[in-house]
Amino acid sequence: MSGQRLSSWLPFADAASEGLPFSKLLRLSLFQVSVGMATVLLMGTLNRVMIVELGIAAWLIAIMAALPVLIAPFRAVLGFRSDTYRSAIGWKRVPYLWFGSLWQFGGLAIMPFALIVLSGDQTLGPDWAGHAGAALAFLMTGLGLHMTQTAGLALATDLADEKTRPRVVAFLYVMLLVGMGASALVFGWLLSDFNKIQLIRVIQGAAVATLVFNLVALWKQEVMRPMSVEERAAPRPHFTHALEDLLRGGRAGRLLLAVFLGTMGFSMQDILLEPYGGEILGLTVSQTTGLTALWAFGALAGFALSARWLGRNMDPIRIAALGVVVGVLSFSAVIFAGPLQAGLLFGIGATMIGLGGGLFAVATLVTAMDLATEGRGVGLALGSWGAAAATATGVGVALGGILRDVVNTLGQSGALGAAMTDPSVGYSTVYHIEIGLLFVTLIALGPLTRRFHPEAEASRKIGLSEFPV
């Protein structure tokens, strides 16, 4: 069987195009694997290690984990700068991929030593050295992954054609999940017999793997287009002018509002789903751990369905709205699973959360890509999407945990009445708020749906200067 015939059987092989063959797309997607690996370290593996093995205070860990989220709003700036970058050889995306890789590598390289000092294992230097080192490591890694992902998605948009772009987006998000899942398994296995030397080996090994993956990903991806001296000396567009267009409430502004609200609606439960299953439904540790697999399965199904529907020219806003509706039904199932003590219903709800979130993420990202074509303004649009989504995730996760604790404390003290003393009240309150946010998201998406015309969108060229105002 020939290589071309064999590749046709591979998942998402139809995402390939003349400018982006599948082998090149598969290699480019390695930047998503490195981003997934860094995300697992920052938001999962290291949190557990810092609390249990290193004995660091939980509040301090929460602050460290939140630092990368503070950088998320700057993704719009990074994307815009990659759009307007001037170089003698004409590269725009590769320099940002390269420097993002260096930031990721540097942050991960110093991270294990900073965490060990932060835990109190220090003989020389000021007391604040561990805090400063850990903060610097988390900030560097967060900046690197945001820069790498923004430039990588923009480069994929430059290389893909209009027809295959939706499937390219879905494939890149599948690779992000693959990177997260594989990294979680590998890190868990390597750190099962924990010691500080092993921690250094694992995290610094991740740093080296990040550099290797990203170098392979960017190698010979962007065509060199030498620029003349006059082109390099020409004045650059101003970021503030482009940002004003995004914030004036046009199509782009409404899309970013919907992305923020919808992402927050899906993410407030991120740290509550497994505790809800254990505390309210009495599920075992292995059963609650399986919820992550169910969520991932639902998300993969969402990516595959969105790629299929978008390939048939279905309105991406309608797909995003369908994902929101699935999210409303999923949180309703999770809420009813508590009083009914229905573990099966809870598992179905967790799967549907992944499905709805997958549909919503891919559809809104494709819509952001459609705001700019031919490489003009793509970075700004994708960076703005990423900034809205990442910021909403951080805010949503924090609010979810805080609201659950506050409501449960008030309820068990009797301040909310005798009917509100059950431990499930705090969880249920968060889930109801998420349903409310998803309904508001539907309202924000409505005008975007009415404006969609497939024939017009297919032929229209939208650049940075044409952003709606």
Protein Blocks (a to p, Z undefined) as FASTA:
>chain_A
ZZklmmmmpghklmpcfklcfklmmmmmmmmmmmmmmmmmmmmmmmmmmmmmnopafklm
mmmmmmmmmmmmmmmmmmmmmmmpccfkopaklmmmmmmmmmmmmmmmmmmmmmmmmnop
afbdcfklmmmmmmmmmmmmmmmmmmmmmmmmmmmmmmpcfklmmmmmmmmmmmmmmmmm
mmmmmmmmmmmmgcfklmmmmmmmmmmmmmmmmmmmmgokbccddddfklmmpccddfkl
mmmmmmnopaklmmmmmmmmmmmmmmmmmmmmmmmmmmmnopafklmmmmmmmmmmmmmm
mmmmmmmmmmnopafklmmmmmmmmmmmmmmmmmmmmmnopaklmmmmmmmmmmmmmmmm
mmmmmmmmmmpgehioklmmmmmmmmmmmmmmmmmmmmmmmmmmmmmmmmmnopnojklm
bfklmmmmmmmmmmmmmmmmmmmmmmmmmmpcfklmmmpccdfklpcZZ
